[in-house]
Amino acid sequence: MARYKDEEVVAALQPHLEDGERLVNFAYGVRQPNIWVIFLLMLPAILPGAIAVTLMTKEYIVGLTDRRLIALRVKRRPPQVKEATAYDLASLPPSRARALGFFTYLWIDDEAAPFRAKFHRLGMKENRRHSREMAAALTGDQAFLAT
C-alpha cells in the first residue's frame, strides 16, 4: 500500500527546508471528504462514486523539522508539490491529534491556514511511527509514542 518511498518524500521536502534546518519526521497522509459525503456519492453507483471520492481526496506529505511543520499537498508519483504550508513550532497554533488502530489524525487549528489529515499505518514504510512522533511533538502528549 505504500504510496511513496522515503527517498521521494525527503526529496520533495528538501527544497522547503531553511538553511541548517534538520528533518526529523515525515509521513504521507490524506484528507478525504466527510464519510456521509462518501456514502451519498457511493449510493447511486459504486464506480462513479469511487472516482468522485478519489478526485475529492487531497494527498499530503508532512515533514516535522527541528523548527517547523511543513505540509505539502502533492499529486502523482514522484510527488509534485501543488501547495506548501509551514507552521513555526515556536508559535504553533492550537493543534490536536488522535491515534486509532490504523490511522493517526492531525489537526492544526490555524485561522489563516487550517490543516487536517489522516495517516494510514501502511501509507509508507514507517508512516505509523513518524506520524505518531509528529503527534507527540505537536501536542506534547507522549502517550502517542507508547502505541
N, CA, C and O of each residue as an XYZ file, in Angstrom:
588
protein
N       0.807     -1.199      0.000
C       0.000      0.000      0.000
C       0.849      1.262      0.000
O       0.329      2.346     -0.262
N       2.126      1.151      0.283
C       2.960      2.339      0.393
C       2.835      3.209     -0.846
O       3.011      2.743     -1.972
N       2.533      4.460     -0.624
C       2.299      5.394     -1.725
C       3.610      5.937     -2.271
O       3.812      5.991     -3.485
N       4.498      6.339     -1.373
C       5.776      6.911     -1.776
C       6.900      6.237     -1.016
O       6.709      5.718      0.084
N       8.072      6.253     -1.624
C       9.276      5.756     -0.947
C       9.858      6.897     -0.112
O       9.636      8.070     -0.411
N      10.598      6.546      0.926
C      11.203      7.544      1.805
C      12.039      8.552      1.018
O      11.989      9.750      1.295
N      12.807      8.072      0.040
C      13.680      8.950     -0.732
C      12.866      9.999     -1.500
O      13.286     11.151     -1.607
N      11.710      9.605     -2.030
C      10.860     10.540     -2.767
C      10.312     11.631     -1.847
O      10.230     12.798     -2.231
N       9.943     11.242     -0.649
C       9.383     12.196      0.314
C      10.454     13.185      0.775
O      10.205     14.389      0.837
N      11.624     12.685      1.091
C      12.714     13.562      1.522
C      13.092     14.518      0.388
O      13.360     15.694      0.633
N      13.113     14.021     -0.845
C      13.434     14.877     -1.996
C      12.372     15.964     -2.188
O      12.710     17.088     -2.559
N      11.105     15.652     -1.943
C      10.038     16.647     -2.080
C      10.124     17.705     -0.975
O       9.830     18.875     -1.218
N      10.521     17.308      0.219
C      10.612     18.242      1.343
C      11.879     19.094      1.308
O      11.875     20.221      1.802
N      12.943     18.581      0.740
C      14.257     19.230      0.766
C      14.238     20.685      0.289
O      14.837     21.528      0.956
N      13.585     21.027     -0.827
C      13.603     22.433     -1.270
C      12.880     23.389     -0.318
O      13.062     24.603     -0.417
N      12.079     22.877      0.585
C      11.308     23.715      1.505
C      12.002     23.907      2.850
O      11.497     24.627      3.712
N      13.154     23.271      3.034
C      13.904     23.418      4.279
C      14.744     24.691      4.242
O      15.287     25.064      3.203
N      14.837     25.341      5.384
C      15.682     26.524      5.509
C      17.113     26.087      5.789
O      17.362     24.927      6.113
N      18.049     27.018      5.662
C      19.453     26.703      5.924
C      19.625     26.200      7.350
O      19.169     26.838      8.299
N      20.275     25.071      7.495
C      20.549     24.499      8.808
C      19.377     23.771      9.437
O      19.513     23.230     10.535
N      18.250     23.741      8.785
C      17.068     23.057      9.322
C      17.215     21.550      9.106
O      17.668     21.105      8.052
N      16.829     20.780     10.109
C      17.002     19.325     10.077
C      15.640     18.639     10.069
O      14.800     18.909     10.927
N      15.423     17.757      9.104
C      14.189     16.988      9.010
C      14.200     15.883     10.056
O      15.126     15.073     10.099
N      13.171     15.848     10.901
C      13.106     14.879     11.993
C      12.160     13.729     11.640
O      12.536     12.563     11.764
N      10.952     14.040     11.207
C       9.943     13.035     10.849
C       9.237     13.451      9.570
O       9.167     14.635      9.240
N       8.716     12.465      8.857
C       7.934     12.731      7.654
C       6.930     11.610      7.474
O       7.189     10.462      7.836
N       5.768     11.959      6.906
C       4.711     10.965      6.733
C       3.819     11.350      5.561
O       3.790     12.502      5.129
N       3.092     10.352      5.058
C       2.135     10.539      3.967
C       0.737     10.465      4.553
O       0.411      9.524      5.277
N      -0.093     11.461      4.241
C      -1.458     11.477      4.744
C      -2.434     11.954      3.695
O      -2.043     12.461      2.644
N      -3.714     11.786      3.993
C      -4.768     12.216      3.074
C      -5.839     12.970      3.845
O      -5.980     12.836      5.061
N      -6.583     13.762      3.098
C      -7.788     14.403      3.638
C      -8.915     14.045      2.688
O      -8.966     14.512      1.550
N      -9.812     13.211      3.176
C     -10.927     12.749      2.366
C     -12.182     13.526      2.731
O     -12.252     14.155      3.787
N     -13.178     13.474      1.840
C     -14.456     14.112      2.179
C     -15.087     13.439      3.400
O     -14.715     12.328      3.776
N     -16.022     14.119      3.992
C     -16.755     13.571      5.130
C     -17.353     12.212      4.767
O     -17.739     11.991      3.619
N     -17.429     11.311      5.732
C     -17.923      9.958      5.486
C     -19.336      9.949      4.922
O     -19.687      9.073      4.132
N     -20.152     10.926      5.326
C     -21.519     10.995      4.803
C     -21.538     11.427      3.341
O     -22.395     10.987      2.574
N     -20.610     12.277      2.957
C     -20.484     12.661      1.549
C     -20.062     11.451      0.726
O     -20.588     11.212     -0.361
N     -19.113     10.696      1.252
C     -18.669      9.476      0.559
C     -19.848      8.524      0.396
O     -20.054      7.968     -0.683
N     -20.616      8.338      1.455
C     -21.776      7.439      1.407
C     -22.773      7.899      0.345
O     -23.251      7.090     -0.450
N     -23.086      9.187      0.331
C     -24.042      9.710     -0.640
C     -23.535      9.583     -2.081
O     -24.319      9.338     -2.997
N     -22.236      9.749     -2.276
C     -21.675      9.598     -3.619
C     -21.686      8.150     -4.090
O     -21.829      7.880     -5.282
N     -21.536      7.219     -3.147
C     -21.495      5.793     -3.496
C     -22.896      5.208     -3.679
O     -23.052      4.146     -4.281
N     -23.903      5.894     -3.165
C     -25.267      5.361     -3.192
C     -25.786      5.037     -4.597
O     -26.274      3.927     -4.813
N     -25.701      5.959     -5.555
C     -26.255      5.653     -6.879
C     -25.478      4.540     -7.600
O     -26.081      3.640     -8.184
N     -24.156      4.605     -7.559
C     -23.334      3.592     -8.224
C     -21.939      3.623     -7.622
O     -21.386      4.693     -7.368
N     -21.382      2.457     -7.398
C     -20.093      2.343     -6.714
C     -18.954      2.969     -7.522
O     -18.209      3.791     -6.988
N     -18.806      2.605     -8.771
C     -17.661      3.070     -9.556
C     -17.635      4.589     -9.734
O     -16.604      5.199     -9.450
N     -18.710      5.228    -10.188
C     -18.655      6.696    -10.285
C     -18.438      7.360     -8.924
O     -17.749      8.376     -8.829
N     -19.027      6.784     -7.872
C     -18.828      7.329     -6.525
C     -17.381      7.222     -6.088
O     -16.834      8.154     -5.499
N     -16.759      6.086     -6.374
C     -15.354      5.892     -6.016
C     -14.456      6.866     -6.775
O     -13.492      7.393     -6.219
N     -14.773      7.097     -8.023
C     -13.996      8.052     -8.817
C     -14.154      9.458     -8.251
O     -13.171     10.193     -8.149
N     -15.361      9.841     -7.886
C     -15.610     11.166     -7.316
C     -14.858     11.348     -5.997
O     -14.269     12.403     -5.759
N     -14.875     10.329     -5.144
C     -14.165     10.403     -3.858
C     -12.671     10.532     -4.100
O     -11.997     11.302     -3.416
N     -12.146      9.787     -5.064
C     -10.726      9.866     -5.389
C     -10.349     11.273     -5.846
O      -9.305     11.798     -5.457
N     -11.184     11.870     -6.655
C     -10.910     13.227     -7.141
C     -11.012     14.272     -6.033
O     -10.354     15.310     -6.104
N     -11.825     14.014     -5.015
C     -12.002     14.955     -3.908
C     -10.967     14.775     -2.798
O     -10.844     15.632     -1.923
N     -10.230     13.679     -2.827
C      -9.231     13.386     -1.801
C      -7.957     14.192     -2.060
O      -7.464     14.253     -3.186
N      -7.438     14.807     -1.003
C      -6.189     15.562     -1.090
C      -5.085     14.741     -0.423
O      -5.272     14.195      0.664
N      -3.941     14.663     -1.086
C      -2.803     13.915     -0.564
C      -1.762     14.884     -0.012
O      -1.519     15.946     -0.586
N      -1.152     14.505      1.106
C      -0.167     15.365      1.756
C       1.096     14.588      2.110
O       1.054     13.407      2.456
N       2.202     15.282      2.011
C       3.459     14.843      2.616
C       3.731     15.866      3.705
O       3.771     17.068      3.446
N       3.916     15.384      4.913
C       4.117     16.278      6.053
C       5.488     15.985      6.653
O       5.842     14.834      6.908
N       6.242     17.044      6.869
C       7.561     16.901      7.466
C       7.682     17.735      8.725
O       7.292     18.902      8.752
N       8.222     17.131      9.760
C       8.494     17.841     11.009
C       9.994     18.071     11.077
O      10.785     17.131     11.007
N      10.372     19.329     11.214
C      11.786     19.656     11.351
C      12.045     20.091     12.783
O      11.147     20.056     13.625
N      13.255     20.495     13.049
C      13.568     20.988     14.387
C      12.988     22.378     14.627
O      13.027     22.871     15.754
N      12.438     23.033     13.565
C      11.873     24.378     13.693
C      10.411     24.498     13.274
O       9.671     25.309     13.831
N       9.990     23.693     12.292
C       8.675     23.885     11.677
C       8.011     22.555     11.340
O       8.638     21.496     11.315
N       6.706     22.666     11.081
C       5.949     21.577     10.475
C       5.633     22.044      9.061
O       5.071     23.122      8.872
N       5.991     21.241      8.072
C       5.789     21.587      6.672
C       4.774     20.620      6.079
O       4.978     19.407      6.114
N       3.683     21.150      5.536
C       2.645     20.333      4.905
C       2.644     20.632      3.407
O       2.408     21.767      2.994
N       2.905     19.619      2.608
C       2.918     19.759      1.157
C       1.739     19.001      0.571
O       1.601     17.797      0.789
N       0.888     19.698     -0.173
C      -0.174     18.990     -0.903
C       0.443     18.534     -2.207
O       0.997     19.338     -2.956
N       0.346     17.239     -2.479
C       1.051     16.649     -3.620
C       0.099     15.874     -4.520
O      -1.018     15.529     -4.133
N       0.572     15.614     -5.721
C      -0.115     14.764     -6.694
C       0.925     13.902     -7.387
O       2.091     14.279     -7.502
N       0.494     12.763     -7.836
C       1.245     11.850     -8.695
C       2.505     11.292     -8.062
O       2.836     11.575     -6.911
N       3.193     10.491     -8.855
C       4.448      9.899     -8.419
C       5.475     10.099     -9.504
O       5.189      9.733    -10.644
N       6.648     10.648     -9.250
C       7.102     11.177     -7.968
C       6.251     12.380     -7.558
O       5.629     13.030     -8.398
N       6.234     12.663     -6.261
C       5.325     13.699     -5.775
C       5.600     15.066     -6.396
O       6.731     15.554     -6.392
N       4.541     15.671     -6.927
C       4.615     17.029     -7.460
C       3.888     17.936     -6.477
O       2.707     17.734     -6.198
N       4.584     18.924     -5.959
C       4.030     19.805     -4.929
C       3.058     20.788     -5.570
O       3.415     21.521     -6.493
N       1.823     20.793     -5.069
C       0.787     21.711     -5.538
C       0.632     22.913     -4.614
O       0.267     24.004     -5.049
N       0.917     22.695     -3.326
C       0.750     23.758     -2.330
C       1.639     23.434     -1.135
O       1.777     22.271     -0.756
N       2.237     24.455     -0.548
C       3.096     24.266      0.623
C       2.665     25.209      1.738
O       2.421     26.393      1.509
N       2.576     24.667      2.943
C       2.234     25.454      4.124
C       3.214     25.082      5.232
O       3.511     23.904      5.432
N       3.712     26.076      5.946
C       4.642     25.817      7.043
C       4.113     26.468      8.318
O       3.565     27.570      8.295
N       4.292     25.759      9.426
C       3.875     26.244     10.741
C       5.103     26.267     11.642
O       5.749     25.240     11.847
N       5.420     27.432     12.175
C       6.559     27.587     13.067
C       6.239     26.926     14.407
O       5.202     27.209     15.009
N       7.114     26.059     14.868
C       6.859     25.345     16.127
C       6.883     26.284     17.334
O       6.229     26.017     18.343
N       7.635     27.379     17.231
C       7.701     28.321     18.349
C       6.383     29.061     18.558
O       6.072     29.473     19.676
N       5.608     29.230     17.487
C       4.321     29.915     17.597
C       3.229     29.072     16.942
O       2.415     29.578     16.169
N       3.226     27.807     17.256
C       2.281     26.870     16.654
C       0.853     27.160     17.104
O       0.595     27.304     18.299
N      -0.077     27.245     16.149
C      -1.489     27.410     16.525
C      -1.958     26.181     17.302
O      -1.263     25.165     17.323
N      -3.117     26.259     17.935
C      -3.617     25.088     18.663
C      -3.665     23.865     17.747
O      -4.117     23.947     16.604
N      -3.198     22.745     18.263
C      -3.183     21.522     17.456
C      -3.688     20.351     18.291
O      -3.560     20.318     19.514
N      -4.263     19.399     17.575
C      -4.808     18.203     18.209
C      -4.357     16.983     17.419
O      -3.944     17.088     16.265
N      -4.444     15.840     18.055
C      -4.108     14.585     17.382
C      -4.891     13.453     18.030
O      -5.317     13.537     19.181
N      -5.061     12.405     17.258
C      -5.718     11.205     17.776
C      -5.102     10.010     17.074
O      -4.871     10.045     15.866
N      -4.839      8.964     17.819
C      -4.264      7.748     17.257
C      -5.227      6.593     17.496
O      -5.571      6.268     18.632
N      -5.648      5.988     16.406
C      -6.515      4.820     16.468
C      -5.776      3.643     15.825
O      -4.604      3.774     15.469
N      -6.426      2.528     15.676
C      -5.775      1.326     15.167
C      -4.982      1.503     13.887
O      -3.776      1.260     13.865
N      -5.644      1.923     12.825
C      -4.973      2.051     11.538
C      -4.552      3.465     11.211
O      -3.675      3.662     10.369
N      -5.149      4.453     11.848
C      -4.923      5.841     11.474
C      -4.403      6.680     12.631
O      -4.708      6.426     13.797
N      -3.607      7.689     12.277
C      -3.241      8.775     13.171
C      -3.797     10.034     12.532
O      -3.579     10.276     11.344
N      -4.510     10.834     13.305
C      -5.140     12.058     12.805
C      -4.418     13.262     13.385
O      -4.098     13.284     14.573
N      -4.158     14.271     12.546
C      -3.557     15.527     12.993
C      -4.431     16.690     12.550
O      -4.909     16.725     11.416
N      -4.634     17.639     13.450
C      -5.378     18.871     13.168
C      -4.551     20.050     13.639
O      -4.014     20.026     14.747
N      -4.440     21.072     12.822
C      -3.851     22.341     13.241
C      -4.922     23.391     13.012
O      -5.331     23.648     11.880
N      -5.365     23.987     14.095
C      -6.486     24.927     14.060
C      -5.993     26.358     13.851
O      -6.157     27.218     14.716
N      -5.394     26.591     12.703
C      -4.920     27.922     12.339
C      -6.019     28.613     11.534
O      -6.545     28.036     10.582
N      -6.364     29.831     11.905
C      -7.429     30.549     11.198
C      -7.045     30.849      9.752
O      -7.889     30.772      8.859
N      -5.790     31.188      9.518
C      -5.350     31.549      8.173
C      -5.158     30.318      7.287
O      -5.521     30.341      6.111
N      -4.593     29.251      7.839
C      -4.303     28.051      7.046
C      -4.529     26.797      7.891
O      -3.569     26.190      8.366
N      -5.787     26.407      8.082
C      -6.033     25.205      8.873
C      -5.527     23.960      8.137
O      -5.473     23.930      6.908
N      -5.161     22.950      8.903
C      -4.664     21.707      8.323
C      -5.256     20.536      9.079
O      -5.348     20.551     10.306
N      -5.654     19.523      8.333
C      -6.041     18.267      8.955
C      -5.826     17.159      7.943
O      -6.071     17.318      6.747
N      -5.361     16.037      8.457
C      -5.108     14.880      7.603
C      -5.096     13.630      8.465
O      -4.914     13.683      9.681
N      -5.295     12.498      7.790
C      -5.166     11.224      8.489
C      -4.059     10.436      7.815
O      -3.880     10.487      6.598
N      -3.331      9.714      8.631
C      -2.151      8.987      8.192
C      -2.378      7.499      8.436
O      -2.471      7.062      9.583
N      -2.467      6.727      7.368
C      -2.668      5.287      7.491
C      -1.347      4.646      7.875
O      -0.286      5.077      7.421
N      -1.407      3.634      8.697
C      -0.187      2.990      9.166
C       0.631      2.393      8.034
O       1.844      2.238      8.174
N      -0.003      2.052      6.910
C       0.707      1.474      5.781
C       0.945      2.471      4.651
O       1.309      2.072      3.545
N       0.743      3.764      4.912
C       0.930      4.776      3.881
C       2.352      4.844      3.360
O       2.573      5.145      2.187
N       3.313      4.568      4.220
C       4.730      4.486      3.869
C       5.357      3.460      4.795
O       4.703      2.939      5.698
N       6.602      3.181      4.569
C       7.283      2.146      5.350
C       7.185      2.380      6.861
O       6.850      1.459      7.605
N       7.470      3.584      7.312
C       7.442      3.914      8.743
C       6.379      4.978      9.041
O       6.565      5.798      9.940
N       5.286      4.972      8.309
C       4.273      6.018      8.434
C       3.671      6.084      9.836
O       3.450      7.172     10.369
N       3.409      4.939     10.422
C       2.799      4.920     11.760
C       3.723      5.566     12.785
O       3.296      6.422     13.559
N       4.979      5.159     12.790
C       5.937      5.696     13.763
C       6.130      7.203     13.561
O       6.073      7.977     14.517
N       6.357      7.608     12.315
C       6.602      9.030     12.045
C       5.387      9.891     12.387
O       5.535     10.950     12.997
N       4.196      9.454     12.006
C       3.003     10.268     12.269
C       2.728     10.357     13.768
O       2.293     11.402     14.252
N       2.971      9.296     14.496
C       2.740      9.347     15.951
C       3.805     10.176     16.661
O       3.515     10.825     17.666
N       5.019     10.162     16.156
C       6.046     11.033     16.736
C       5.728     12.504     16.461
O       5.985     13.367     17.301
N       5.164     12.786     15.275
C       4.727     14.159     14.986
C       3.583     14.555     15.914
O       3.558     15.677     16.421
N       2.643     13.651     16.139
C       1.520     13.929     17.036
C       2.026     14.241     18.439
O       1.536     15.168     19.084
N       2.996     13.478     18.911
C       3.562     13.714     20.241
C       4.268     15.066     20.301
O       4.147     15.785     21.293
N       4.998     15.414     19.251
C       5.725     16.685     19.230
C       4.770     17.875     19.160
O       5.021     18.901     19.792
N       3.691     17.756     18.409
C       2.758     18.872     18.247
C       1.881     19.090     19.475
O       1.573     20.229     19.828
N       1.480     17.998     20.124
C       0.560     18.122     21.255
C       1.262     18.091     22.604
O       0.693     18.512     23.611
N       2.493     17.597     22.628
C       3.191     17.442     23.894
C       2.756     16.212     24.668
O       3.174     16.025     25.811
N       1.937     15.380     24.078
C       1.415     14.176     24.734
C       2.275     12.974     24.322
O       2.197     12.503     23.187
N       3.073     12.498     25.237
C       3.966     11.385     24.958
C       3.268     10.037     24.861
O       3.901      9.036     24.524
N       1.969      9.999     25.153
C       1.203      8.751     25.059
C       1.163      8.241     23.616
O       0.988      7.042     23.398
N       1.320      9.123     22.631
C       1.323      8.702     21.234
C       2.495      7.785     20.920
O       2.424      6.968     20.002
N       3.569      7.922     21.679
C       4.763      7.120     21.432
C       4.633      5.706     21.980
O       5.370      4.812     21.565
N       3.710      5.495     22.902
C       3.558      4.180     23.542
C       2.721      3.227     22.701
O       2.793      2.014     22.897
N       1.929      3.748     21.772
C       1.050      2.872     20.999
C       1.658      2.421     19.719
O       1.029      1.678     18.966
